[in-house]
Amino acid sequence: MKVAIRIAAIVLALIGIVAAVARFVFPRDLATRLEPTRAAMLREMSVVDAKAAERPIEVRTFDRHFSAHLRTTLVHVGPGGVVLALMLLQFSRRFRDRYRAFHRWSGRVVVIGGLASGFAGLYFGTVKPFGGNAERIAALLFGGLFVVSLTRGFLLARQRNFDRHREWMIRAVAVAYGIATIRVFSTIIDPLTAPLGWGMDSVLVASLWSGWIVMVVFAELWIRATRQDALRHTKMIDSGLELASPAGSRIS
């Protein structure tokens, strides 16, 4: 089970990083560049897009959503890609225990980069939503959860409450990797709903809610399933640090 989760996390991280890099390199017209690939996939699947005539306008509108706010787009996807990569190392127990200093400093990078990317994402989702109020609500709910989780996780680490720190950071990771899960859902929802005349906004909203709900629910289940094991591991590490430090003082 844990091996499958590690593989899934790596795959989601790669999807998210590739998407972030692609939008960073082509901030003005990424969707337009990808449209021929989508059209070819629909043809291979023998799917007829009921809104094919309106599709080019939708795609250009979606791209303008980002190109009109270029700096905000780059702040969102640039740090976001770095955060997705570092989060993998943050949750590697072996790496974390062996390279504690790197874990602390990369954790600070995750918090700073995550907040920058998160607030930029909140701007797009709440002030400039492509999918209307349904996207706005999802952005407020899950984007807010991401910002709160990162902040709580950081403050708990400063208080040396590492067990609760771990749980809040898992919630933050769930929302962050939910961005990749959203893309997985969109590749499923789009061909299923294209014959029904769903537009890009409807596919986006359905994917947003599906991807984030799945990840957040899974995170809560994972927190509960691993809580006791994490507590035992923290106690073991703390005991080892106390024995190794002079006069029994704890090493930060």
ZAROKOL-669773 format. One record per residue (C-alpha): residue in one letter; residue number from 1; x, y, z negated. Coordinates in steps of 0.001 Angstrom, whole numbers, padded with zeros to 6 digits. Last residue first. Layout:
<torkes>
 code pos       u       v       w
    A NUM       X       Y       Z
...
</torkes>
This chain:
<torkes>
 code pos       u       v       w
    S 252  016511  021368 -016953
    I 251  018700  019198 -019205
    R 250  017201  018306 -022543
    S 249  019248  018660 -025747
    G 248  020146  015444 -027553
    A 247  023185  016956 -029256
    P 246  025076  016738 -025968
    S 245  023075  015491 -022948
    A 244  023082  011898 -021660
    L 243  020731  010520 -024291
    E 242  018248  013356 -023742
    L 241  018431  012943 -019975
    G 240  017774  009221 -020169
    S 239  014806  009743 -022474
    D 238  013367  012376 -020130
    I 237  013737  010062 -017138
    M 236  011963  007204 -018950
    K 235  009194  009493 -020190
    T 234  008653  010844 -016668
    H 233  008517  007322 -015233
    R 232  005964  006203 -017803
    L 231  003766  009222 -017077
    A 230  004020  008627 -013316
    D 229  002927  005009 -013745
    Q 228 -000008  006128 -015855
    R 227 -001155  008734 -013323
    T 226 -000784  006569 -010218
    A 225 -004412  005553 -009543
    R 224 -005873  008810 -010819
    I 223 -003612  010991 -008705
    W 222 -004152  008743 -005681
    L 221 -007942  009034 -005958
    E 220 -007667  012818 -006222
    A 219 -005336  012961 -003230
    F 218 -007601  010711 -001151
    V 217 -010537  013038 -001789
    V 216 -008459  016058 -000775
    M 215 -007140  014365  002368
    V 214 -010503  013102  003612
    I 213 -012218  016424  002863
    W 212 -009487  018362  004669
    G 211 -009610  016343  007853
    S 210 -013400  016104  008135
    W 209 -014079  019769  007319
    L 208 -011496  021115  009708
    S 207 -012305  018594  012442
    A 206 -016018  019448  012452
    V 205 -015187  023175  012527
    L 204 -012685  022825  015357
    V 203 -014961  020615  017443
    S 202 -017772  023160  017052
    D 201 -015509  026082  018004
    M 200 -014049  024256  021005
    G 199 -017512  023731  022459
    W 198 -019784  020709  022100
    G 197 -021691  019930  025284
    L 196 -022865  016433  024395
    P 195 -020514  014857  026948
    A 194 -017599  016575  025111
    T 193 -018731  015170  021739
    L 192 -016924  011842  021648
    P 191 -013937  013133  023630
    D 190 -013434  016024  021150
    I 189 -014196  014156  017906
    I 188 -011336  011674  018157
    T 187 -008513  014013  019185
    S 186 -009979  016572  016760
    F 185 -009777  014081  013901
    V 184 -006050  013607  014413
    R 183 -005572  017363  014611
    I 182 -007426  017830  011322
    T 181 -005174  015179  009771
    A 180 -002190  017345  010709
    I 179 -003650  020383  008929
    G 178 -004652  018056  006089
    Y 177 -000942  017660  005484
    A 176 -000997  021075  003832
    V 175 -004265  020420  001967
    A 174 -003040  017085  000611
    V 173  000386  018542 -000173
    A 172 -001196  021204 -002388
    R 171 -003253  018581 -004220
    I 170 -000133  016464 -004733
    M 169  001579  019587 -006086
    W 168 -001173  019943 -008663
    E 167 -000689  016358 -009826
    R 166  003100  016560 -009998
    H 165  002997  019741 -012090
    R 164  000553  017988 -014436
    D 163  003172  015344 -015133
    F 162  006059  017797 -015068
    N 161  004857  020039 -017886
    R 160  008251  021718 -018112
    Q 159  006578  025140 -018548
    R 158  008364  026335 -015409
    A 157  007106  023183 -013684
    L 156  003581  024038 -014821
    L 155  003909  027521 -013313
    F 154  005053  026130 -009958
    G 153  002277  023534 -009782
    R 152 -000354  026098 -010744
    T 151  000797  028459 -007991
    L 150  000987  025728 -005357
    S 149 -002407  024338 -006386
    V 148 -004064  027771 -006428
    V 147 -002767  028613 -002945
    F 146 -003799  025242 -001520
    L 145 -007209  025265 -003213
    G 144 -007861  028730 -001777
    G 143 -007006  027439  001678
    F 142 -009384  024532  001058
    L 141 -012404  026535 -000067
    L 140 -011780  029869  001661
    A 139 -010725  028231  004919
    A 138 -013678  025841  004869
    I 137 -016109  028708  004198
    R 136 -014648  030819  007008
    E 135 -014702  027876  009420
    A 134 -018433  027354  008842
    N 133 -018926  031125  008996
    G 132 -017672  031404  012559
    G 131 -015485  028872  014331
    F 130 -012810  031236  015628
    P 129 -012472  032840  012208
    K 128 -010702  036227  012163
    V 127 -011028  037553  008589
    T 126 -011630  034247  006802
    G 125 -009763  031543  008701
    F 124 -007143  033716  010366
    Y 123 -006366  035645  007183
    L 122 -006448  032484  005091
    G 121 -003837  030984  007399
    A 120 -001580  033990  006813
    F 119 -002155  033578  003069
    G 118 -001195  029912  003285
    S 117  001906  030437  005399
    A 116  003319  032981  002972
    L 115  002193  030942 -000042
    G 114  003714  027773  001404
    G 113  006990  029462  002240
    I 112  007390  030790 -001298
    V 111  006200  027576 -002982
    V 110  008064  025215 -000653
    V 109  011254  027287 -000940
    R 108  010964  027108 -004727
    G 107  010584  023345 -004472
    S 106  013681  023227 -002289
    W 105  015545  024813 -005184
    R 104  014218  022423 -007821
    H 103  014538  019264 -005727
    F 102  018040  020257 -004647
    A 101  019053  020557 -008293
    R 100  017450  017190 -009124
    Y  99  019283  015258 -006436
    R  98  019192  011650 -007696
    D  97  015819  011743 -009419
    R  96  014116  013630 -006576
    F  95  015667  011480 -003855
    R  94  014514  008272 -005546
    R  93  011073  009676 -006321
    S  92  010521  010924 -002757
    F  91  007709  013412 -003254
    Q  90  009725  016591 -002832
    L  89  011569  015069  000119
    L  88  008373  014810  002176
    M  87  007331  018300  001048
    L  86  010483  019725  002607
    A  85  009335  018916  006151
    L  84  005808  020291  005719
    V  83  007206  023435  004098
    V  82  009570  024115  007002
    G  81  006713  023809  009505
    G  80  004521  026157  007482
    P  79  007313  028732  007137
    G  78  007178  029250  010910
    V  77  003490  028469  011582
    H  76  001782  031083  009397
    V  75  004391  033839  009488
    L  74  004594  033394  013269
    T  73  000815  033708  013635
    T  72  000714  036771  011363
    R  71  003361  038417  013518
    L  70  001490  037618  016736
    H  69 -001966  038803  015768
    A  68 -003526  039348  019217
    S  67 -001626  036298  020460
    F  66 -003303  034064  017874
    H  65 -007042  034528  018582
    R  64 -006018  035337  022147
    D  63 -005225  031630  022469
    F  62 -008744  030677  021379
    T  61 -010329  033149  023791
    R  60 -008221  031778  026631
    V  59 -009316  028233  025778
    E  58 -012978  029185  025546
    I  57 -012875  030970  028902
    P  56 -011213  027973  030550
    R  55 -013825  025599  029014
    E  54 -016957  027278  030335
    A  53 -017138  025255  033562
    A  52 -016158  022061  031728
    K  51 -019048  022419  029274
    A  50 -020576  018971  029839
    D  49 -017125  017393  029713
    V  48 -017429  014004  031406
    V  47 -015471  011201  029744
    S  46 -014062  008439  031950
    M  45 -011348  007758  029336
    E  44 -008590  008408  031867
    R  43 -010459  011523  033022
    L  42 -010724  012777  029441
    M  41 -006986  012229  028970
    A  40 -006178  014165  032156
    A  39 -008324  017107  031052
    R  38 -006618  017154  027639
    T  37 -003163  017137  029245
    P  36 -004183  019953  031611
    E  35 -005367  021984  028558
    L  34 -002087  021802  026654
    R  33 -000543  024896  028278
    T  32 -003728  026906  027741
    A  31 -003844  025831  024107
    L  30 -000247  027016  023584
    D  29 -000776  030418  025235
    R  28  000394  033318  023074
    P  27  002371  031691  020280
    F  26  004304  029364  022595
    V  25  007509  028629  020654
    F  24  005891  029107  017230
    R  23  002733  027277  018357
    A  22  004830  024315  019508
    V  21  006987  024374  016369
    A  20  003915  024319  014127
    A  19  002263  021515  016099
    V  18  005474  019455  016056
    I  17  005831  020022  012301
    G  16  002218  019042  011609
    I  15  002386  015883  013689
    L  14  005739  014967  012124
    A  13  004407  015504  008612
    L  12  001330  013422  009398
    V  11  003511  010564  010660
    I  10  005804  010767  007624
    A   9  002846  010797  005233
    A   8  001238  007830  007013
    I   7  004496  005863  006754
    R   6  004773  006656  003049
    I   5  001115  005691  002507
    A   4  001626  002377  004311
    V   3  004690  001644  002168
    K   2  002732  002463 -000983
    M   1  000000  000000  000000
</torkes>
